Amino acid sequence: MKIPGRSATIQLDTYVQKINQIHRKETTEKQNEGQLPGGDRVDLSSHAKEAQQAFKTLKAMPEIRQDKVSDVKTKMETGSYRVDNEKTSVGLLRETFENNSVMSKLDIMA
């Protein structure tokens, strides 16, 4: 018995060609990942990569350090909390100098 129409071999060949076409397209897309149309590429400088990593690290950190808050709260409730003025002053100055240093580096990069 003969079935009219296209042969199974021709249909299989068409199917294989379509699969190969899709595979080539996916491979090309993966190779072009990170590239802009026209063959342009985007490469981040080492400073930008460091800044990106620092931002990710900061974003992952909790805004409130609950362990510190609990410790201070307990000391305040028991009356044993004492402020070390010298330590506080040194910390504030250190943070100010660090912030100024970072800001001056950002100004240089701009």
C-alpha positions in Angstrom: 0.0 0.0 0.0 1.4 3.4 -1.0 0.5 6.6 1.0 0.3 9.6 -1.2 2.2 12.8 -0.1 5.7 13.6 0.9 7.9 10.8 1.9 9.0 10.4 5.6 12.6 11.0 4.6 11.8 14.4 3.2 9.8 15.3 6.2 12.6 14.1 8.5 15.1 16.1 6.6 13.0 19.2 7.0 12.6 18.6 10.7 16.4 18.1 11.1 17.1 21.3 9.2 14.7 23.3 11.4 16.4 21.9 14.6 19.8 22.8 13.2 18.6 26.3 12.4 17.3 26.8 15.9 20.5 25.4 17.4 22.6 27.8 15.3 20.5 30.7 16.4 20.8 29.8 20.1 24.6 29.3 19.7 25.0 32.7 18.0 22.9 34.4 20.8 25.1 32.8 23.5 28.3 34.0 21.7 26.9 37.5 21.3 25.9 37.7 25.0 27.4 41.0 26.3 27.6 42.5 22.9 25.6 45.3 21.5 24.1 45.3 18.0 26.7 46.0 15.4 29.4 44.0 17.1 30.1 46.5 19.9 31.0 45.1 23.3 30.6 46.5 26.8 33.6 45.9 29.0 33.7 47.2 32.6 36.9 48.6 34.0 38.4 47.0 37.1 37.2 50.0 39.1 33.6 49.5 37.9 33.8 45.8 38.7 35.1 46.6 42.2 32.3 49.1 42.7 29.7 46.7 41.5 31.0 44.0 43.9 31.1 46.5 46.8 27.5 47.5 46.0 26.4 43.9 46.0 28.1 43.3 49.3 26.5 46.4 50.9 23.1 45.4 49.6 23.4 42.0 51.1 24.2 43.4 54.6 21.4 44.0 57.0 20.5 47.7 57.6 20.2 47.2 61.3 22.8 45.1 63.2 20.3 43.5 65.6 23.0 42.0 67.8 24.5 45.4 68.5 21.1 46.9 69.1 20.2 44.2 71.6 23.5 44.6 73.4 23.1 48.4 73.8 19.5 48.0 74.8 20.3 45.5 77.5 23.1 47.7 78.8 20.8 50.8 78.9 18.1 48.9 80.7 20.6 47.7 83.4 22.3 51.1 83.6 25.7 49.7 82.5 25.8 51.6 79.2 28.7 54.0 79.1 29.7 56.2 76.2 33.5 56.3 75.5 33.8 59.9 74.2 37.3 59.3 72.9 36.4 56.1 71.0 33.3 57.8 69.6 35.4 60.8 68.4 38.0 58.7 66.8 35.3 56.6 65.0 33.6 59.7 63.7 36.9 61.2 62.4 38.0 57.9 60.8 34.6 57.6 59.0 34.9 61.2 57.8 38.4 60.7 56.4 37.4 57.4 54.8 34.3 59.1 53.2 36.4 62.0 52.0 39.0 59.6 50.5 36.3 57.6 48.7 34.6 60.8 47.4 37.9 62.2 46.1 38.6 58.9 44.3 35.1 59.1 42.7 35.8 62.7 41.6 39.0 61.6 39.9 37.2 58.8 38.0 34.5 61.2 36.8 
